[in-house]
Amino acid sequence: MLRKLTPTVLALAIGASSLSAASLAERGEHIEAIKALADRGLRLPAERQAAAYNKAGYPDDGQAKAAVEFYMADVFRSAAPSPQDKEYEAAYARLQPTIEKLVDSAGGKLPDDVKLLLGGGGGNSTLLRLVNDVLRWMDPDQPPPLVMTDEKVEQINRSVKGVIESCKKDYAVAKKKIEAHAAKEEEVWNLPEDSPEAMKINMNAVDLRLDAMRPLYFAHLALREVVSRHAAFTSDGGRKVDPTPANDFLRATLSSEREMLEKWDYEFSDYHPQLKLFMAIIFGEALRQGVTGVSAEDAQGHFFNQALIDRDLSMYKDGKVRDSVAKITLKGWAGLLRWQLDMNTQKSLERGADQWRDFQNRAKNDRTISLSSPDAERQRTLGEIWILAGRLFAARGDQSTAGNLFSEVIAARNVHAFNARKWLTSGSGTPRGDEWAQHPIAVDPTSALTGGKAYMSEARNANPKQQRALYLKAAVGLRSGVLGLTASAYEDQFVDTAPAVYYFYALALSKLDMPYHAAIAAHDGLRAVTARITDKSNPWKDAKSGEWTQAGGMVRNLAQNSLAYISQLRSFTKGNGTDKLFAEIAKMADQIDPELGGIGATFTQADQLVQDDKFEDAIAMLRESGQKFPDHFYKVFGKITNVRLLFATFLKDNKAKSKDAPEKLAKLIDDVQRTTEAVEKKIESDAAKPDLSDAQRKELDNAKKTCTSARISLLINGGRYEDVLTQLGAEFWKKPPTDRGLAGQMLKYLSQAVLESQKDIEKSQDAAKLVALWPLCSEAGVIFKKQAPKVEDGDTVNLKNAAVRMAAAFRMASIQAAKLAAKEPKAADIVDDARRMFAELLGPRLDEKSDPKQIRSIADTLWSLGDKAGGARLYELYKVSLDKQPDLQAYLANPAAVIDPYAAILANRSEFKKPWDELRDLLIDADGFLLAFRDAENVRDLKEKKRDFPAAVDKVDAFMKLIESQKTILAPDQAKTMMEAIGKLDELVDMLATNISVSERLANYYLSSGQAVKAIPLGQWLFNDYNPRDPEYAKIYVEGVLDAVKKGTEIEPKVVAVAREIAGKNAAAVARSAEQRDTYWMSYIQVLELSVALKDTVEIQKNLEYLQRNKSTPRDDLILPPQPGDDPGVRRARDPLAADLAERYLRVFEHVPAIKPVFRVDRLTAGGKAVPVFVDADAAAFAASLEVVDGDERIIVVPAAGAAP
């Protein structure tokens, strides 16, 4: 039977206890599973699966058994620790002649699964695998990892030796083929140059040289990392990657083969740019290795010639061929820059920098050279080129240019953006002294801006030390960008980039706690910008609309920040100098936007007073400004209100430790209530004025929002949570705010009020208050669930934190209700309602970053409350976390290897031996046991118990109690060690039990929601590897057999018959269970479908006639109760699975034409929702429609328009 599983999961599902007959199809998937484990370096699981393979009795076409053993030996002779590596080496030597003979004699016609292991006699599969083993740790596109273990270093050293050996072997084989072709190559001299025969011989010769160069090229990819960067990959324990074998091999090979390679290059490289690329890179390495006869000019010449970088692409008329060659030339540039970097001399680094500039100049007129190219291969190569250029400049000590280049990769969202970000923050290269103290050099402002923004973005997530270093790098680069703005070469960039360059430059200086520098830099920026603004023209405004352009937005931001920097400076530096600077900045800000320089400067000063906790002074200043700037009434009102809210928070927290703080807060709340009422009247009056502009209406809307928001906020600050819940109750949301921002803010206030009210109850332990307030809190939860999806857009309105607060409040309410139920019985009713609300609010917000324990808890709650879809989504997330647990994965690969070592600690005394044996029996099944368990008439007759993880959980708990009871006679250290061991085992067993329950629930959910393709792998694993007598697992196992049958996979009739028998037993076992109707019908239909596969149509007809005669069809069973408004002749399918099962049932009739079905399935839709219904086979058409009844939407099913009655 063909199990459709991923290779790694498949490896866990196939074993010596496999329950179906061996076949070629199974063999192929088993081999794929072994290879997947071996390629990932999972030796023990791979060995276990190889042993299971040998016991399975598969057909041995193509000597598959020997191929498996050979592949295992080839992989692990260089990767296994001693002495296993020597054992594998011996097996490899023993099998190599057999495998070589097999490959040679097969002529490329090996079975597919054997070809998967041996490569079909061609290629460099073993070499590539070993190269990838090295590059997995020494990634050429990334800086060294922060942590290197001794094991990783040893793995690299072993793999390097394997690379060298495999390269020698593949290269020797390729050379022999060239030698065998030599006679034909001589004949070409006697043929006309352009004859088809001569061309064929020459192209064959080129292909042979390509085959010979590939192993050298592939091996070099790994070996150059070892040679160039071995010192950076030293383990924490002091072990080092050894470059000696790589250097020795490269030097010896390139020295001995130089003349041959030169001959190949001279005679054949012009035919194929790929061959020239190989030659260029190999001869570059030859120079580094000091190979006699190779000069720097020769090595560089291999890159710059008509065969590679300078190749004329116009000769290729076919667009696809031209594109392919263009990509090879790009790889030539990457190889050239990497070679200069690897040479690592002052001259080579300078040459590399010059060559990068040459590449940039050539790229200016080439539209295909874009870091965000839609062509994946080109995008990847260009990302490599940019990163290599950045590494070159970093090696020269020019961190600014390097950072800009890395930043360009990040900004373009290139496929290498992640790698570029690592280089950006790695500090690679050697800065030449203090970067800030160095004399700045003018650079391209656009590049400087990209780099500065990238550094500052990374700084947000860095630790304090890294943060300062990254801000400093940003400042250094942006300073060079500022100089570039004054250079004639970049004059055309000024309007687009100057405001942003100055803005981020000043911001970086501010982040570095350099307030003087920040204020002066911002001042200089404003001066440079305002010099280009006149009464008649402003390059940062649209000439027609007068609106600020995108770059103009940064002009305003620069002006605002400039005022903030100088205001901050004035707060702690008094004097004429700062006053003069403030006046100049305010004047320039006024020139840019009068609102910034006039009212804006006042607002900035008010902000500074607020920072100094001088709220009342700020409010007084703003009131005066309202009289001074009457046209800005609503802006001043908004600013005053904002300061009042901040003052309210200050008073609530009583940071000044003032006795009159409560009185001031109460007065402040009353002031705001009176003010907002008066302003709302003014808003209403102003809104009635004719000819208001869009901007004026928007201002009035914002003022109205400010009034509403201020009142609620102050009620919260005043602790009047019940008032908030009342004001924001159901009546408020009958006409919710049209503005999403305001609606979102109201929901945030609502969540805060619920949370704060529950905190008060928790503090007071007032049961009566909990019960009295619950209706308002419950209503708030319902409102939030209903309104949040309508309001939230994830960008301008994000309610995630509000949802978390609301959920926390209901969790608190559930806990308090449980505690206070003894005092107040009515509180008991709140427990489950609050728990439900908690799960429904928080569940949709959880993601892969959330705590796995919380994910599981919420999933369990949602599932138990009937929200299967919500629970399943969280179970998927939780299962991802389980799949990352090394202890769990190790157990799944080899249970005994994980469990048995515990015996030395937990079963070393006689009183613990029996409990341990019982626990072990629940965790380990012997080989072949599950087959006996499945077929046993009475499982009690078996010598052991089947693995049972939930029972093991209880057994572990009992074992813990036993240890506790024996502590008086156990040595303290022994008791401690035993408790630690059983505690660790308890964690594993809990994961195992959870893994089973989560997998079972997911499998059933997938089936019920029409996602059988997801359900089958889980169900088959549960059935094959855990419990073949479980009806739920059995139905999914049989689905797998049916899936293979429907796909035309070759399956032995015996396997199909066994599956039908399982389905029949399953249907009989659950026939009387009201809770398992899905399982019953799926199993029953499986019997019918498998009977079709076995061509047993007589029995099918008898069954169908019986079901229709007795009205026992899916139409009669898998249905919802009659729905209000539906036509009497319609019954709705209970769920998507019910409709799917009914359609499968109906398709069986196609194979017995003597009988016709009595019903059909109509799949209707309304309001974007699917509505599958069952109707009589000859009934007229029906339609579903959406109607509103008492304010609620509902779907009804009625005869379609024009349908016959």
VOVO-7503 format. One record per residue (C-alpha): residue in three letters; z, y, x. Coordinates in steps of 0.25 Angstrom, whole numbers, plus 5000, padded with zeros to 4 digits. Layout:
ALAZYX ...
***
This chain:
MET500050005000 LEU499650145005 ARG500850235006 LYS500450385006 LEU501550445015 THR501550535027 PRO501550455040 THR503050495043 VAL503550455029 LEU502650335029 ALA503350285041 LEU504650285033 ALA504050225021 ILE503350105028 GLY504150005035 ALA504449855037 SER504949855023 SER503549905017 LEU503449845003 SER501949835002 ALA500949745008 ALA500349785022 SER498949845022 LEU497949925031 ALA498250045022 GLU499750025025 ARG499549995039 GLY498850125041 GLU499950215035 HIS500950135043 ILE500250165056 GLU500050305052 ALA501650315050 ILE501850245064 LYS500950345071 ALA501550465063 LEU502950425068 ALA502450395082 ASP501750525083 ARG502950605080 GLY503750535091 LEU504650455081 ARG504750335089 LEU505750255082 PRO505150275068 ALA503850245074 GLU504350115080 ARG504950075067 GLN503750095059 ALA502950015070 ALA503849905069 ALA503649905053 TYR502149905055 ASN502249785064 LYS503049705053 ALA502149755041 GLY501049655043 TYR499849755043 PRO498449705046 ASP498149725061 ASP496749785060 GLY496349855073 GLN497649805080 ALA498449905072 LYS499749845077 ALA499349865091 ALA498950005089 VAL500250035083 GLU501049985095 PHE500050055104 TYR500150185097 MET501750175097 ALA501650145112 ASP500750255115 VAL501550355108 PHE502950315113 ARG502650275127 SER502750425131 ALA503750465120 ALA504750355119 PRO506050365128 SER506250265138 PRO506250135138 GLN505450135125 ASP504350215132 LYS504150105142 GLU504050005131 TYR502950085124 GLU502250105137 ALA502149955139 ALA501649935125 TYR500650035127 ALA500149975140 ARG500149835133 LEU499349885121 GLN498349985128 PRO497249885132 THR497249825118 ILE497149955111 GLU496050005120 LYS495249885118 LEU495549895103 VAL495050045103 ASP493850015111 SER493349895103 ALA493549965090 GLY492550065092 GLY493250165084 LYS493350075072 LEU494850055072 PRO495650045059 ASP496050185055 ASP497550165057 VAL497350105071 LYS496350225074 LEU497550315070 LEU498350255082 LEU497250235092 GLY496350345089 GLY495150255087 GLY494850245101 GLY494550395104 GLY495250525105 ASN496550555112 SER497550525101 THR498650475111 LEU498450595120 LEU498550695109 ARG499750635103 LEU500450645117 VAL499950795119 ASN500450825105 ASP501850765109 VAL501950865121 LEU501350985113 ARG502350955101 TRP503451015111 MET502651095120 ASP501751165110 PRO500751255117 ASP500751355106 GLN502251375106 PRO503351415116 PRO504351305120 PRO505351265110 LEU506751315111 VAL507351175112 MET506851065121 THR507550935121 ASP507550825132 GLU506850735123 LYS505750835120 VAL505550855135 GLU505550705138 GLN504550685126 ILE503650795132 ASN503650725146 ARG503350595140 SER502250645132 VAL501650715144 LYS501550585151 GLY500850525139 VAL499850645138 ILE499450625153 GLU499350475152 SER498550475139 CYS497650595144 LYS497350505157 LYS496950385148 ASP496050465138 TYR495350545149 ALA495050415157 VAL494450355144 ALA493650475142 LYS493150475156 LYS492650335155 LYS491850365143 ILE491250485151 GLU490950385163 ALA490250295153 HIS489350405148 ALA488950455162 ALA487650375162 LYS487150435149 GLU487550575155 GLU486650545167 GLU485550505158 VAL485550645152 TRP484850705164 ASN483650625161 LEU483550675147 PRO483050805141 GLU484150905141 ASP484050935126 SER483750795121 PRO484650735110 GLU485050625120 ALA485450715131 MET486250805121 LYS486950675116 ILE487250625130 ASN487850765134 MET488650785121 ASN489250645123 ALA489550685137 VAL490250805132 ASP491050725121 LEU491450635132 ARG491950745141 LEU492750805129 ASP493350675127 ALA493750675141 MET494350815141 ARG495150795129 PRO496250715135 LEU496350815146 TYR496350935136 PHE497350865127 ALA498250825138 HIS498250965144 LEU498651025131 ALA500050955133 LEU500050955148 ARG499851105150 GLU501051135141 VAL501851045150 VAL501351115163 SER501451255158 ARG502751255150 HIS503551135154 ALA504651225159 ALA504851285145 PHE505051145139 THR506351115146 SER507351045137 ASP508751095135 GLY509250975143 GLY508451025155 ARG507250915154 LYS505950975157 VAL504550945154 ASP503850885166 PRO502550955170 THR502250865182 PRO501550755175 ALA500650855168 ASN500350935180 ASP500050805188 PHE499150755178 LEU498350885176 ARG498250915190 ALA497850765194 THR496850755182 LEU496150885184 SER496050875199 SER495450735198 GLU494550765186 ARG494150915190 GLU492750875195 MET492450785183 LEU492950895173 GLU492151005180 LYS490850915179 TRP491150895164 ASP491351035162 TYR490051075170 GLU489250975163 PHE489750975148 SER490651085145 ASP489551175140 TYR489251075130 HIS490551085122 PRO491551205122 GLN492751105119 LEU492451035132 LYS492451165140 LEU493751205133 PHE494351075138 MET493851105152 ALA494351245153 ILE495751205149 ILE495751085159 PHE495151165171 GLY496251275168 GLU497251175169 ALA496651125182 LEU496751265188 ARG498251265184 GLN498451125191 GLY497851175204 VAL496651085203 THR495751105215 GLY494351165212 VAL494751235199 SER494951385201 ALA495451495191 GLU494051545189 ASP493551405186 ALA494651375176 GLN494451515169 GLY492951495169 HIS493051365160 PHE493551455149 PHE492651575151 ASN491251525150 GLN490151495140 ALA490751355138 LEU492051405132 ILE492551545129 ASP491251615132 ARG490451515124 ASP489351575116 LEU489651535102 SER488251595096 MET487551465101 TYR488251385090 LYS487451405077 ASP488351315069 GLY489551395064 LYS490551275065 VAL490151245079 ARG490251385083 ASP491651405077 SER492051275084 VAL491651325097 ALA492251455095 LYS493551385093 ILE493451315106 THR493251445113 LEU494451495107 LYS495251375112 GLY494551415126 TRP495251545125 ALA496651475121 GLY496451385133 LEU496151505143 LEU497351575139 ARG498251455140 TRP497651425153 GLN497951565159 LEU499351545153 ASP499551415159 MET499151465173 ASN500251565171 THR499951655183 GLN499951805183 LYS498451805184 SER498251695174 LEU499051775164 GLU498351905166 ARG497051825165 GLY497551765152 ALA497851905146 ASP496451955150 GLN495851835144 TRP496651865131 ARG496152005130 ASP494751955132 PHE494951855121 GLN495451975112 ASN494152055115 ARG493251945112 ALA494051915099 LYS493852055094 ASN492452025088 ASP492751885084 ARG493251875070 THR493551725071 ILE494651765081 SER495851785071 LEU497251735072 SER497251705057 SER495851635058 PRO495651545045 ASP495151445055 ALA496351365059 GLU495851315072 ARG495451455076 GLN496751515071 ARG497551415079 THR496751435092 LEU496851585091 GLY498351575089 GLU498451495102 ILE497551605109 TRP498451715104 ILE499751635108 LEU499251605122 ALA498851755124 GLY500251785120 ARG500851685130 LEU499951745141 PHE500451885138 ALA501951835137 ALA501751755151 ARG501251895157 GLY502551955152 ASP501852035141 GLN502751995129 SER502252115120 THR500752065120 ALA501251915119 GLY502051955107 ASN500952025100 LEU499951905102 PHE500951805096 SER501251905085 GLU499751915082 VAL499751765080 ILE500951775071 ALA500351895063 ALA499051815060 ARG499851695055 ASN499051615065 VAL499351465065 HIS500051485078 ALA500951595072 PHE502251515073 ASN501951485088 ALA501651625090 ARG502951665084 LYS503651565094 TRP502951635106 LEU503351765100 THR504851735100 SER504851645112 GLY504951745123 SER503951675131 GLY503351745143 THR504051835154 PRO504251975149 ARG504152075161 GLY505552125161 ASP506152215150 GLU504952225139 TRP505452355133 ALA505552415147 GLN504152385151 HIS503052485150 PRO502352475137 ILE500852445136 ALA500052485124 VAL499552365116 ASP498752345104 PRO499652405092 THR499252295082 SER499652185092 ALA500952255095 LEU501252265080 THR500952125077 GLY501852085089 GLY502952175086 LYS503052135071 ALA503051985075 TYR504152005085 MET505052085074 SER504751975064 GLU505251865074 ALA506451945077 ARG506951945063 ASN507251795064 ALA507751795079 ASN509151795084 PRO509651925089 LYS509251905104 GLN507851865100 GLN507751975090 ARG507952085100 ALA506952025109 LEU505952015098 TYR506152155094 LEU506052205108 LYS504752125109 ALA504252195097 ALA504652335102 VAL503952315115 GLY502652265109 LEU502652375098 ARG502952485109 SER501652435116 GLY500952445102 VAL501452585100 LEU500852625114 GLY499552555109 LEU499452645097 THR499252765107 ALA498152685114 SER496752725111 ALA496352575111 TYR497252555099 GLU496952685092 ASP496352615080 GLN497652545077 PHE498552665075 VAL498452685060 ASP498652535057 THR499652495067 ALA500452625072 PRO501452635060 ALA501752485061 VAL501852485076 TYR502852605077 TYR503652545065 PHE503852415071 TYR504152475085 ALA505252565079 LEU505752445071 ALA505852355083 LEU506552465091 SER507552475079 LYS507852325079 LEU508152335094 ASP509252435091 MET508452555098 PRO508552665087 TYR508152775096 HIS506852695100 ALA506652655086 ALA506752805080 ILE505852855091 ALA504752745090 ALA504752775075 HIS504652925077 ASP503452905087 GLY502752815077 LEU502952925066 ARG502453025075 ALA501152945079 VAL500952915064 THR501153055058 ALA500253105069 ARG499053045061 ILE499553095047 THR499053225042 ASP499053295029 LYS497653245026 SER497653105032 ASN498552985034 PRO497952865040 TRP499052775034 LYS498752815019 ASP497552775011 ALA496552895010 LYS496252874995 SER497552824989 GLY498552894999 GLU499352764999 TRP499952715012 THR499152605020 GLN499752485025 ALA499952545039 GLY500452665031 GLY501552585026 MET502052565040 VAL501952725042 ARG502952735031 ASN503852625036 LEU503852685050 ALA504252825044 GLN505352755036 ASN505952685048 SER505852805057 LEU506752875048 ALA507652755048 TYR507752755063 ILE507952895065 SER509052895054 GLN509752785061 LEU509652855074 ARG510252985068 SER511452905062 PHE511952875076 THR511252985085 LYS511553125080 GLY510753235087 ASN509553325087 GLY508653225093 THR508853125081 ASP508853235071 LYS507553285077 LEU506953145077 PHE507353125062 ALA506753255058 GLU505453215065 ILE505353075059 ALA505753125045 LYS504553235046 MET503553125051 ALA504053035040 ASP503853145030 GLN502453165035 ILE502153015033 ASP502853015019 PRO503653125013 GLU504553025006 LEU504952975020 GLY505153105027 GLY505853175016 ILE506553085006 GLY506352975016 ALA507153035027 THR508253065017 PHE508252915013 THR508352875027 GLN509552965030 ALA510152905017 ASP509952765023 GLN510652805036 LEU511852855028 VAL511852725020 GLN511852645033 ASP513052735037 ASP513752695024 LYS513652845019 PHE513152805005 GLU513752924998 ASP513153025008 ALA511752955007 ILE511852964992 ALA512153114993 MET510953135002 LEU510053064993 ARG510453144981 GLU510153264988 SER508853214992 GLY508553184977 GLN508653334975 LYS507853364987 PHE506753264984 PRO506653264968 ASP505353194968 HIS505953074974 PHE507053064964 TYR506852914962 LYS506752884976 VAL508052954979 PHE508752884967 GLY508352754972 LYS508852784986 ILE510152834980 THR510352714972 ASN510052624984 VAL511152694992 ARG512052684980 LEU511852534980 LEU512152514995 PHE513352604993 ALA513852514981 THR513652384990 PHE514452465001 LEU515552494991 LYS515652354985 ASP515852294999 ASN516752415002 LYS516352425016 ALA517052555018 LYS518352485013 SER518552605003 LYS519552604992 ASP518652674983 ALA517452584985 PRO517552524971 GLU517652654964 LYS516452704972 LEU515652584968 ALA515952594953 LYS515552744954 LEU514352714961 ILE513952604950 ASP514152714939 ASP513352814947 VAL512152724948 GLN512252684934 ARG512252824929 THR511152864939 THR510252744936 GLU510352774921 ALA509952924923 VAL508752884933 GLU508252774923 LYS508152894912 LYS507452974922 ILE506452854925 GLU506252834910 SER505952984909 ASP505052994921 ALA504252864917 ALA503852934904 LYS503153044912 PRO501553034911 ASP500653014923 LEU501652944932 SER500952884944 ASP501152744948 ALA502052784960 GLN502952864950 ARG503052744941 LYS503452654952 GLU504452754957 LEU505052754942 ASP505052594942 ASN505752594955 ALA506852694951 LYS507052604938 LYS507252484947 THR508252554955 CYS509052594943 THR509152454938 SER509352394952 ALA510452494955 ARG511252464943 ILE511252314945 SER511552324959 LEU512752414957 LEU513352324946 ILE513252214957 ASN513952294967 GLY515052324957 GLY515252184954 ARG514752194939 TYR514052064940 GLU514152034925 ASP513552174922 VAL512352134931 LEU512152004924 THR512152064911 GLN511252174914 LEU510252084921 GLY510351974910 ALA509351914901 GLU509152054894 PHE508752124907 TRP507652014910 LYS506952024896 LYS506252144902 PRO506352114917 PRO505952224927 THR504552234929 ASP504752264944 ARG504852134952 GLY505752194962 LEU506752254952 ALA506752114944 GLY507052044957 GLN508152144961 MET508752114947 LEU508751964949 LYS509451984963 TYR510552064956 LEU510651954945 SER510851854956 GLN511851934963 ALA512651964951 VAL512751814948 LEU513151784962 GLU514151894963 SER514751854949 GLN514951704953 LYS515551754966 ASP516551834958 ILE516851704950 GLU517051624962 LYS518051724968 SER518851734955 GLN518651594950 ASP518551654936 ALA518051534927 ALA518051624914 LYS517151724922 LEU516251614927 VAL516051564912 ALA515851704907 LEU514851754917 TRP514051624917 PRO513051654906 LEU512651784913 CYS512551714926 SER511751594920 GLU510851694913 ALA510651764927 GLY510151634933 VAL509151604922 ILE508651744923 PHE508451734938 LYS507751594937 LYS506851654927 GLN506551794933 ALA506551764948 PRO505151694948 LYS504551804940 VAL505151914949 GLU505051854963 ASP503851854972 GLY504451814985 ASP504051944992 THR504452074985 VAL505452004976 ASN506251884983 LEU507351824975 LYS507751704984 ASN509051764988 ALA509351804974 ALA509051664969 VAL510051614980 ARG511151704975 MET510951664961 ALA510951524964 ALA512251534973 ALA512851604961 PHE512551484952 ARG513051384962 MET514351464963 ALA514451464948 SER514251314947 ILE515351294958 GLN516351394951 ALA516051334937 ALA516351194942 LYS517651244949 LEU518151324937 ALA517751224926 ALA519151174926 LYS519651314922 GLU518551344913 PRO517751224906 LYS516651314902 ALA516351334917 ALA515951184918 ASP514651214910 ILE514251314921 VAL514251214933 ASP512851144930 ASP512151274924 ALA512551344937 ARG512151234946 ARG510751224939 MET510551374940 PHE510951364955 ALA509851254958 GLU508751324949 LEU508951454956 LEU509051404970 GLY508151284970 PRO506751354970 ARG507251444981 LEU507551334991 ASP506551305002 GLU506451225015 LYS507351325022 SER508551295012 ASP509751205015 PRO509251065012 LYS510651035006 GLN510451144996 ILE509051104993 ARG509450964990 SER510651014981 ILE509751104973 ALA508650994972 ASP509650904966 THR510151004956 LEU508751044952 TRP508350894951 SER509550864942 LEU509350974933 GLY507950934930 ASP507151024939 LYS506350914947 ALA505351014952 GLY506351104958 GLY507150984963 ALA505950924969 ARG505551044977 LEU506951054983 TYR506950904986 GLU505650924994 LEU506251025002 TYR507550935004 LYS506650825008 VAL505950905019 SER507350925025 LEU507650785024 ASP506350745032 LYS506850835043 GLN508250755045 PRO508050675057 ASP509150575054 LEU508550545040 GLN507150535046 ALA507650445057 TYR508350355047 LEU507050345038 ALA506350305051 ASN507350195055 PRO508650175047 ALA509350075055 ALA509150165068 VAL509850275061 ILE510950205054 ASP511350095063 PRO511850185074 TYR512950225065 ALA513550085065 ALA514150105079 ILE515050215073 LEU515250175059 ALA515350025059 ASN516150005072 ARG517349955065 SER517549835055 GLU517949915043 PHE516650005044 LYS515649885046 LYS515449845032 PRO515349985026 TRP514350015037 ASP513549895034 GLU513549935019 LEU513050075023 ARG512050025033 ASP511449935022 LEU511250055013 LEU510450125024 ILE509650015031 ASP508649915025 ALA508149795033 ASP506649775036 GLY506049715024 PHE507249735015 LEU506649835005 LEU505549725002 ALA506549624999 PHE507349724991 ARG506149764982 ASP505849614979 ALA507249564977 GLU507649514963 ASN509049554966 VAL509349654977 ARG510749604977 ASP510249474984 LEU509749554996 LYS510549555009 GLU510649705010 LYS510549825002 LYS509449925001 ARG509550055007 ASP510250144997 PHE510550285002 PRO511350334990 ALA512250214992 ALA512350245007 VAL512850385004 ASP514050324996 LYS514250215007 VAL514250325018 ASP515350405010 ALA516150275009 PHE516050255024 MET516550395026 LYS517750365018 LEU517950235025 ILE517950315038 GLU518950415033 SER519850305028 GLN519850235042 LYS520150365050 THR521550325052 ILE521150205060 LEU519950265067 ALA519950335080 PRO519750485077 ASP518450495085 GLN517950365079 ALA518250425065 LYS517550555068 THR516350485074 MET516250395062 MET516350515052 GLU515250585059 ALA514350465059 ILE514550435044 GLY514350585041 LYS513050585048 LEU512650455041 ASP513050515028 GLU512150635030 LEU510950535033 VAL511250445021 ASP511350575012 MET509950615017 LEU509450475014 ALA509950465000 THR509450604998 ASN508150575003 ILE507950464994 SER508450534981 VAL507550664985 SER506350574988 GLU506550504975 ARG506650624967 LEU505450694974 ALA504550564971 ASN504950564957 TYR504650714955 TYR503350704962 LEU502950594953 SER503350674940 SER502650794945 GLY501350734948 GLN501550734963 ALA501450584965 VAL500750604979 LYS502150654984 ALA502950554976 ILE502250424982 PRO502750434997 LEU504150464992 GLY504150354982 GLN503550254991 TRP504550285002 LEU505650264993 PHE505150134988 ASN504650075001 ASP505850125010 TYR507050135000 ASN507050064987 PRO505849984982 ARG506649944969 ASP506750084964 PRO505950114952 GLU505650264956 TYR505250224970 ALA504450104965 LYS503550194955 ILE503150284967 TYR502950174976 VAL501950114966 GLU501350254964 GLY500950244979 VAL500250114977 LEU499450174965 ASP499150294974 ALA498550204984 VAL497750134974 LYS497250254967 LYS496750304981 GLY495950184983 THR496850134995 GLU496649984998 ILE497949914993 GLU498149764991 PRO498249714977 LYS499549654980 VAL500149794983 VAL499649844970 ALA500249724962 VAL501549744969 ALA501549894965 ARG501249854951 GLU502349754951 ILE503349864956 ALA502849964946 GLY503049864934 LYS504449824939 ASN504749974940 ALA504250004926 ALA505049894920 ALA506349934928 VAL506350074922 ALA505650054908 ARG506950074900 SER507350194908 ALA507250324901 GLU507450404914 GLN506250334921 ARG505150344912 ASP504250404923 THR504550284932 TYR504250194920 TRP502950254917 MET502450274931 SER502850124934 TYR502150074921 ILE500850154924 GLN500850114939 VAL500849964933 LEU499650004925 GLU498950074937 LEU499149964947 SER498649864936 VAL497349944936 ALA497349934951 LEU497449784950 LYS496449784938 ASP497449714929 THR496949794916 VAL497349684906 GLU498749714908 ILE498549864908 GLN497849854895 LYS499049774889 ASN500049874894 LEU499250004889 GLU499049944875 TYR500549904874 LEU500950054878 GLN500050114868 ARG500450024857 ASN501950054859 LYS501750204862 SER502350184876 THR501450264884 PRO501750384893 ARG501450474881 ASP502550414873 ASP503550424885 LEU503350524895 ILE503450644886 LEU504250774883 PRO504850794869 PRO503950864859 GLN503851014864 PRO503951124854 GLY502651174850 ASP501851054854 ASP500850984845 PRO501450854840 GLY500350774846 VAL500750814860 ARG501750754869 ARG502050824883 ALA502150744895 ARG503550744901 ASP503150794914 PRO501950784924 LEU502250644928 ALA502250604913 ALA500850664912 ASP500350594925 LEU500850454921 ALA500250474907 GLU498850504914 ARG499050384923 TYR499350294911 LEU498150344904 ARG497250314916 VAL497550174915 PHE496850164902 GLU495550194910 HIS495650044915 VAL495849984901 PRO494750044893 ALA495049954881 ILE496250034878 LYS496350184876 PRO497550274878 VAL498250344866 PHE498550474873 ARG498050574883 VAL498750674893 ASP498350824891 ARG498650914903 LEU498851054897 THR499351184903 ALA500051304898 GLY500651424905 GLY500251354919 LYS501051234915 ALA500551094914 VAL500751024900 PRO500350874900 VAL500350814886 PHE500150684879 VAL499250674867 ASP498450574859 ALA497250524866 ASP496250584855 ALA497050704852 ALA496450844853 ALA496650934864 PHE497951014866 ALA498351134873 ALA499651194879 SER499951344877 LEU501151434881 GLU501951504870 VAL503151594870 VAL504251554861 ASP505551644860 GLY505251704874 ASP505051564880 GLU503751504884 ARG503351364880 ILE502051274880 ILE501551214868 VAL500451104867 VAL499551114855 PRO498151074851 ALA497051144859 ALA496251254852 GLY495151194845 ALA495651054846 ALA495450964834 PRO496750944826 
***
